[in-house]
Amino acid sequence: MKIARLLIAGTIGSALFLMLTGVAGAQEAAADNVSTESAAKFAAAAFAMGIGSIGPALGIGWIGGKAMESLGRNPEAAGAIQTNMILTVAFAEAIGIYALVVAILIGFVF
């Protein structure tokens, strides 16, 4: 529960930082459409990264918890459990990397 609150706080903080940074740039450029569009792009990138990282973070935590439970029940199978855990964490992390790529594309390409 504590990790979920930290994730939500980090996501909100990142989104606010990027939105405020874009709004400050819009004020300096006399609030034209280009600066507003830039602020909206960075806000969308922050939102995409924040939402896209929640699932992998929860999945990795769940995988790690279940692996520790398995090791507690059967310490002799540590090698097989660890190998499968690392492989599964890599797959979950790949989804977070996809979210990062989408956020970068939104911020700098579109």
C-alpha positions in Angstrom: 0.0 0.0 0.0 2.9 2.3 0.8 4.5 1.7 -2.6 1.2 2.4 -4.4 1.0 5.8 -2.6 4.6 6.6 -3.5 3.9 5.7 -7.2 0.8 7.9 -7.3 2.7 10.8 -5.6 5.6 10.4 -8.0 3.3 10.3 -11.0 1.4 13.4 -9.9 4.6 15.2 -9.1 6.1 14.4 -12.5 3.0 15.5 -14.3 2.8 18.7 -12.4 6.4 19.5 -13.0 6.1 19.0 -16.7 2.9 20.9 -16.9 4.2 23.8 -15.0 7.4 23.9 -17.0 5.4 24.0 -20.2 3.0 26.7 -18.9 6.0 28.9 -17.8 7.3 28.6 -21.4 3.9 29.6 -22.7 3.8 32.7 -20.6 7.2 33.8 -21.9 6.2 33.4 -25.5 3.0 35.5 -25.1 0.7 32.5 -24.9 0.8 31.6 -28.5 -0.4 28.3 -29.9 3.0 26.8 -30.3 3.8 27.1 -26.6 0.4 25.8 -25.6 0.8 22.8 -27.9 4.3 22.2 -26.4 2.9 22.2 -22.9 0.1 19.8 -23.8 2.6 17.4 -25.4 4.7 17.3 -22.3 1.7 16.9 -20.1 0.5 14.0 -22.3 4.0 12.5 -22.1 4.0 12.7 -18.3 0.5 11.2 -18.1 1.5 8.3 -20.5 4.7 7.6 -18.5 2.8 7.7 -15.2 0.0 5.5 -16.2 2.3 3.2 -18.2 4.6 2.6 -15.2 1.9 1.7 -12.7 1.2 -1.8 -14.1 4.8 -3.0 -14.4 5.6 -1.6 -11.0 2.7 -3.5 -9.4 3.6 -6.6 -11.4 7.2 -6.6 -10.4 6.3 -6.2 -6.8 3.9 -9.0 -7.0 6.4 -11.3 -8.7 9.0 -10.5 -6.1 6.7 -11.2 -3.3 5.5 -14.5 -4.7 9.2 -15.5 -5.3 10.1 -14.8 -1.7 7.1 -16.9 -0.6 8.2 -19.7 -2.8 11.8 -19.5 -1.5 10.4 -19.6 2.1 8.5 -22.8 1.3 11.1 -24.6 -0.8 14.7 -23.2 -0.3 16.2 -26.0 -2.3 14.5 -24.7 -5.5 16.2 -21.3 -5.2 18.0 -21.5 -8.6 14.9 -22.4 -10.6 12.8 -19.8 -8.8 15.3 -17.1 -9.2 15.8 -17.8 -12.9 12.0 -17.7 -13.6 11.6 -14.6 -11.5 14.3 -12.7 -13.3 12.8 -13.7 -16.7 9.3 -12.7 -15.7 10.5 -9.4 -14.2 12.3 -8.7 -17.5 9.0 -9.2 -19.4 7.1 -6.9 -17.0 9.9 -4.3 -17.3 9.6 -4.4 -21.1 6.1 -3.0 -20.8 7.4 -0.1 -18.8 10.0 0.6 -21.4 7.2 0.7 -24.1 5.5 3.4 -22.0 8.8 5.3 -21.9 9.2 5.1 -25.7 5.6 6.3 -26.2 6.2 9.2 -23.7 9.4 10.2 -25.6 7.6 10.0 -28.9 4.8 12.2 -27.7 7.2 14.7 -26.2 9.7 15.1 -29.0 8.3 13.7 -32.2 4.6 14.5 -32.5 
